[in-house]
Amino acid sequence: MRHIARYALLFLAALIPVLAPGCGAPEESAARFPGSPTLAEKDFSQHLDISVGYWEIDEMIKAPEADAVQAYLEELFNVTFHPVSVTWSNYKERYQILMATDALPDVFATVTISSSDNNDSATFSDMIERGVIRPLPDDLSSYPLLKEVIESVPEIRYADGKYYAIPRLSFLDPILGATDAAMLVRRDWMDALGLDDPQSFEEFAEMTAAFAHRDPDGNGVDDTAGYNVNSIYALGKWVILGIAPDCNIYSWVERDGRYVPSWTTEEFEDVVAAYRTLYQSGGLDPNFYSKAPSTVLEDFASDRLGALEYKTSPASLAELEEKWNALNDKPFEECVDVLPIFPAPDGARYSNYSMVFWSESFLSSSVSDEKADRILSLFEYLLSDEGQMLCHFGIEGEDYELLEDGSTECLLDVGEGSLNAYLNKKYPSTLLFSSLAAWSGAWDSGWGDFEETELNFLRYGEGSVRLGRKSALWYRNNTTQLTRPVDFLLYPKEATDQFSTYEALDAFINCIIGSGNPVVMWNAALDKMYENGLDEYIDRQNEAYREKS
């Protein structure tokens, strides 16, 4: 790793060698790419301009000049980056406009086949059919790390036999995807009320109702709610694991050789009935369907909510811990815990399965072969240990030191904030490069988020890192992880406004808060969808998939 410190400091001192990048002596090229030897063989002598589309990178755009991390990468690959920022609320529309005007960035990140929404999935094939994106090279051998990532999900290969999407890795170990569906609980409230971990849905409903009605914080005021979810689109992602496990995400499942939306199965009726029970008992926050995610986090951090359906990756927990520390004198780790999932009706405890990647990047069809090679080389570097360390820990020798035993030591005084926030301010480009190729979902890789190291404690907070690792280990040691029909899920579906995940969720919520029999209401909603062609829609997706297979 010391090549990064040496090279970056030389760059900052304007002492870059006269030789153009990629054209030096073999030993010099090898020193530049110790974790990616195939890159040392490439010729990067032609300078290129590369535009990159990504979420929320305005600070990188507003910077008066390239920061040291961006400058290092630009010099390393002999490129100039031109960031294009989109937001989480407008990225779909923004890319559609850029496609229509032939102005797509050279490489851009978006959500298509990794989404549970069929309309997002349809965008993938639409971009290919319209010719706005180009396929990846048939031979990826000169990018071995990237090749391994892509070939780990062969289901993303398109019908023409080519790869178009560059998956952005979420979890190097699939069991880490279990942390996408977790329940945080006020353990101090449970202790105050004499409650044990629930061993059934009924006990979970009783616990959440007790949080709402038995004054768990002891302030003598009726001001607490039982359970809520951070994002309404993840409603039940943990709870449903103990009711009808296959239905814990609003996606497709296999039934008798046919793929159907999970919410059309008979088991989902039990989910609808269970959520009406939670709502009527007061265990489910009466305003669950109208609260913003930030409000729900604040409720949990400010003694207004006892159970929060959320994620337990250190990065997600850090957001909550930050709010907690701003509102509490009580230590986060002494009050907050992860609730073990209760057994499903068959007696087994299940954990969530999430794709090993979430979101993907594409190359614009205007990108030349030379530029495509430069972009893919960048991804190869960002997937290497050197790239991950640079983008997550900063510059070696200036921001951190690699010790002889392989551990790392921070050289910065980050004050009361987090190391991530400090580095993002110092190097705004890390908002892009730290997650362009991967999200860092790893155990003990030296840079993985789930590793208990001093640097990770500074990045996320010690309580968040320890709780995240505890959660992942519990799932690994005590649950059966769900399986999903990944090949079918990643196959592009026909766009539809009538039978989307969001339409089904709206109908589900209406049944939860309604006054009639919830199962009768639910079946009436399904009948209306069937009358509008839901069965025919399902048949078309299955037929198209069989033809592809």
Disulfide bonds with the S-S distance in Angstrom:
none
